[in-house]
Structure formats: structure tokens, C-alpha cells
Amino acid sequence: MKFKIDENLPIEFADLLITAGHQAMTVNEQHPRGKTDSVIIDTCVRGGYILVTLDLDFADIRAYPPTQYPGLMVFRVVRQDKRHLIEVFQRVVPVLMREPIEGRLWIIEETRIRIRGGE
């Protein structure tokens, strides 16, 4: 799978995904900082990238219907410090082998993943 890590998340996410056998790059590797949501999501669609982000706008299924995208992973966590985010993501990476993400929205919380789409 191919992942695009948004600029609001630690770059270590890409390392974790690559170690697990996936392709991953950060938004900053492809675009200068501060690109609009529409530019980022268009890049993901064109390249077949699953977007990994803290931006809750992407959790709005009316604006971003999951079936129209390669996959969306939105973090909705209480703490957003780097260490905590990495700890949460380390628990998520193995789930990628068991649960499909294409055409789905994963809302990632500390203790669970809510999955929308794919119906």
C-alpha cells in the first residue's frame, strides 16, 4: 500500500510504514508546507495514496466520501504530542494486514479504530 503522511504528523510514521513493507512519503516531500486540503487530497487520488492526517476535515464523509478515495486515516486523539502519536500509530500498523482500507475512512482513537465506508 502507498501512504501520504500529512505535515501535521511525525515523519516517523513513514518509517514505521516502510518497515512494515509499505510505501510512504510525507506531504512535505512532494509539496511545500501549507498546501490546501484540496491539493493534498487530489495528489493522493492521482497517486493512489492513502492519506494519514490529524485534519478532522477529512473525517467529514459528506465532503470526503470514503469510496471516492484510496483510503483516509484520520487521527482523533486526546494528546497530539509526537511520542503519543507514534505509540498510537504503532498499534495501528499491524491492523493494515487484517482490515481493508481502500475506499474507507479509518478514525483512529487511542483505544479503537472506527471504520466508515466500504458498504
Backbone torsions as a table, in degrees:
resi	resn	phi	psi	omega
1	MET	NA	155.2	-179.8
2	LYS	-113.9	131.4	-176.6
3	PHE	-125.0	144.7	172.9
4	LYS	-117.4	119.9	-178.6
5	ILE	-94.1	120.4	-178.4
6	ASP	-65.4	157.9	-176.6
7	GLU	-65.9	-13.5	-178.6
8	ASN	-89.5	6.5	-179.9
9	LEU	-120.8	157.1	179.7
10	PRO	-62.4	140.8	178.4
11	ILE	-65.7	-17.5	177.3
12	GLU	-62.2	-20.9	175.7
13	PHE	-57.4	-42.4	-180.0
14	ALA	-61.3	-42.5	179.1
15	ASP	-61.3	-42.5	179.3
16	LEU	-62.5	-41.5	179.9
17	LEU	-68.7	-41.8	179.3
18	ILE	-63.8	-41.0	177.3
19	THR	-61.0	-33.1	179.6
20	ALA	-83.0	2.6	175.4
21	GLY	96.0	12.1	179.8
22	HIS	-102.6	167.2	170.9
23	GLN	-94.4	140.6	-179.6
24	ALA	-154.3	141.8	173.0
25	MET	-147.1	158.0	179.5
26	THR	-90.0	157.4	176.5
27	VAL	-58.8	-38.7	-177.9
28	ASN	-65.5	-22.8	176.8
29	GLU	-70.4	-23.5	-176.0
30	GLN	-109.8	-30.3	-175.8
31	HIS	-131.9	150.9	169.7
32	PRO	-64.7	159.1	-179.4
33	ARG	-59.2	153.1	171.4
34	GLY	83.9	18.7	176.5
35	LYS	-69.9	152.4	-179.0
36	THR	-71.0	159.7	177.5
37	ASP	-55.9	-40.6	-177.0
38	SER	-64.9	-37.2	177.9
39	VAL	-67.1	-43.1	-179.1
40	ILE	-64.4	-47.8	-177.0
41	ILE	-69.3	-35.0	176.2
42	ASP	-62.9	-40.7	177.3
43	THR	-62.0	-41.4	178.9
44	CYS	-63.5	-44.3	-179.3
45	VAL	-63.8	-48.3	-178.5
46	ARG	-61.8	-37.8	-177.5
47	GLY	-92.8	-5.2	-178.7
48	GLY	72.7	30.7	-178.9
49	TYR	-92.4	140.0	169.6
50	ILE	-82.7	127.0	-179.2
51	LEU	-87.0	131.0	176.5
52	VAL	-116.3	120.7	-171.0
53	THR	-152.5	163.2	169.2
54	LEU	-97.9	-7.7	-174.5
55	ASP	-72.3	105.8	-176.5
56	LEU	-66.0	-15.0	175.7
57	ASP	-56.5	-35.5	-178.3
58	PHE	-73.1	-8.0	176.3
59	ALA	-86.2	-5.2	178.7
60	ASP	-81.9	102.9	-175.0
61	ILE	-70.6	-14.5	174.4
62	ARG	-75.4	-39.1	178.9
63	ALA	-82.1	-33.4	-177.8
64	TYR	-131.3	75.2	179.4
65	PRO	-58.8	121.1	-173.8
66	PRO	-53.0	-35.5	-177.0
67	THR	-66.3	-12.6	-179.5
68	GLN	-93.3	3.7	-174.4
69	TYR	-131.1	155.6	177.8
70	PRO	-61.8	-21.1	179.6
71	GLY	150.9	146.8	179.6
72	LEU	-131.6	129.9	175.0
73	MET	-121.1	113.1	-178.0
74	VAL	-116.2	124.2	178.3
75	PHE	-85.0	128.8	175.2
76	ARG	-128.9	82.0	-174.5
77	VAL	-118.4	155.4	-178.5
78	VAL	-69.7	-48.1	179.8
79	ARG	-103.7	137.2	-178.8
80	GLN	-117.5	21.9	176.1
81	ASP	-72.8	154.7	-173.7
82	LYS	-54.0	-49.2	-177.1
83	ARG	-60.0	-44.7	-179.1
84	HIS	-65.1	-44.6	179.4
85	LEU	-59.2	-43.2	179.2
86	ILE	-64.4	-41.7	178.3
87	GLU	-60.3	-44.0	178.8
88	VAL	-64.3	-44.9	-177.2
89	PHE	-66.1	-33.6	176.8
90	GLN	-59.5	-30.9	177.6
91	ARG	-79.8	-22.1	-177.7
92	VAL	-82.5	-38.5	-173.4
93	VAL	-52.7	-45.6	178.8
94	PRO	-63.1	-25.7	-179.7
95	VAL	-66.5	-25.4	179.2
96	LEU	-59.5	-25.1	179.4
97	MET	-79.6	-18.1	-175.2
98	ARG	-108.0	-28.3	-174.0
99	GLU	-119.4	133.0	176.7
100	PRO	-69.6	148.8	177.6
101	ILE	-121.6	-20.1	-178.9
102	GLU	-58.4	128.2	-180.0
103	GLY	71.0	18.6	-178.1
104	ARG	-128.0	157.9	173.2
105	LEU	-110.4	122.1	174.0
106	TRP	-103.3	121.3	172.3
107	ILE	-101.3	113.5	-171.3
108	ILE	-100.4	120.4	177.0
109	GLU	-115.5	175.3	-178.1
110	GLU	-56.3	-42.5	-171.6
111	THR	-115.8	1.4	-179.7
112	ARG	-159.0	165.6	174.4
113	ILE	-123.9	121.4	174.9
114	ARG	-96.9	132.0	-175.9
115	ILE	-116.8	127.1	178.0
116	ARG	-118.6	150.1	177.1
117	GLY	93.3	-177.5	179.2
118	GLY	75.1	12.7	-179.1
119	GLU	-74.4	NA	NA
